[in-house]
Amino acid sequence: MTFVMGCWANRDMSRPREFDEAEVLSVAIDCFWERGYKATSVRALADKMGLTGASLYNAFGDKQTLYRRALNQYIETSFADRVRRLEGKLPPSQAIEAFFAEIIQRSLAGR
C-alpha cells in the first residue's frame, strides 16, 4: 500500500520495464555460452544486456536466478521450435529420432 494525498492506495509505483525480457535473456544465454557460468560476471552481463547493474538486479535478482531464467527460456524456445518443425511432418518414430539427432548435432557443435 502507498500513502497518496492523505489516503492509502494499492498502487504499484514502480516504473514499467524499458526492455524486452525475452531479448535480454537471449543475450544472457549467449554470454553464458561464450564464457561459462563462473567466468561470466554480473558487470559483463549487464553491459551485454544494455542494462545497469541495478536494473539487472531489480529485474532478475542475483546471477544464479538470471542464469536459471535464461536457461529456462532457452529450453522452452529451443524445444518448442524443434517440436514445431517436426510436428505432423514425419511419422512419430522418425520425428523422435530427428528431434534427438538435432539435439546431439547442436551439442557437438557447442550449442
C-alpha distance (Angstrom), angle and dihedral (degrees) to the residues before:
residue distance angle dihedral
M1 . . .
T2 3.77 . .
F3 3.80 127.9 .
V4 3.82 105.8 -129.1
M5 3.81 123.4 174.6
G6 3.80 94.5 -23.6
C7 3.83 95.3 -43.6
W8 3.76 135.8 92.5
A9 3.78 111.8 -120.7
N10 3.79 134.8 -179.1
R11 3.77 98.3 -127.5
D12 3.72 132.7 144.5
M13 3.78 102.5 -134.6
S14 3.80 94.8 -176.6
R15 3.76 119.7 114.8
P16 3.79 118.5 -109.8
R17 3.80 116.0 -103.1
E18 3.76 114.3 -93.4
F19 3.79 96.4 -154.0
D20 3.77 139.2 65.9
E21 3.80 106.2 -106.4
A22 3.81 94.7 -154.5
E23 3.80 90.2 51.1
V24 3.81 95.7 50.7
L25 3.81 91.2 44.6
S26 3.80 87.7 53.9
V27 3.82 89.2 53.2
A28 3.81 89.3 49.0
I29 3.81 89.9 52.6
D30 3.81 89.5 54.2
C31 3.82 91.4 49.6
F32 3.79 92.5 50.7
W33 3.84 90.8 46.6
E34 3.82 91.8 51.0
R35 3.80 99.4 44.9
G36 3.79 107.7 14.8
Y37 3.78 125.6 -120.4
K38 3.81 98.5 -77.0
A39 3.80 96.4 46.0
T40 3.81 94.6 46.9
S41 3.79 110.7 92.7
V42 3.78 124.8 -155.8
R43 3.82 87.9 -120.8
A44 3.83 91.4 55.1
L45 3.80 90.4 47.7
A46 3.80 92.7 49.5
D47 3.81 91.7 47.7
K48 3.82 93.5 49.4
M49 3.81 91.7 43.9
G50 3.81 91.7 49.6
L51 3.80 92.3 -121.8
T52 3.77 134.3 121.8
G53 3.77 116.4 -113.5
A54 3.82 89.2 -110.7
S55 3.82 92.1 52.3
L56 3.79 91.0 49.4
Y57 3.81 92.1 51.0
N58 3.82 92.3 44.3
A59 3.80 92.4 50.4
F60 3.80 101.5 38.3
G61 3.79 109.5 12.1
D62 3.77 114.4 -139.8
K63 3.81 131.1 -0.3
Q64 3.80 93.3 -96.8
T65 3.81 92.3 54.1
L66 3.81 90.9 47.6
Y67 3.81 89.6 49.9
R68 3.79 92.1 51.2
R69 3.81 93.0 47.6
A70 3.80 91.7 47.6
L71 3.80 91.3 47.4
N72 3.81 91.7 48.8
Q73 3.80 90.4 51.0
Y74 3.81 90.8 48.8
I75 3.80 91.9 50.4
E76 3.80 93.7 45.9
T77 3.79 95.6 47.3
S78 3.79 98.9 39.0
F79 3.79 94.6 46.7
A80 3.79 92.9 42.5
D81 3.82 89.9 51.0
R82 3.80 91.6 49.7
V83 3.79 92.8 49.0
R84 3.82 92.0 47.2
R85 3.81 91.6 51.6
L86 3.80 92.5 51.2
E87 3.78 101.5 34.8
G88 3.79 112.1 118.6
K89 3.81 94.2 -9.4
L90 3.79 99.9 92.9
P91 3.78 136.8 29.1
P92 3.84 109.1 -90.5
S93 3.81 96.6 -103.5
Q94 3.82 92.1 49.9
A95 3.81 91.3 45.1
I96 3.81 90.7 53.9
E97 3.80 90.6 48.0
A98 3.82 91.7 49.1
F99 3.82 90.9 46.4
F100 3.80 93.2 56.1
A101 3.81 93.7 38.7
E102 3.80 88.9 58.8
I103 3.81 91.8 48.9
I104 3.81 90.6 51.1
Q105 3.81 91.7 46.4
R106 3.81 92.2 51.6
S107 3.80 91.6 45.9
L108 3.80 92.1 52.4
A109 3.81 89.3 48.6
G110 3.81 90.1 54.8
R111 3.81 97.6 -104.4
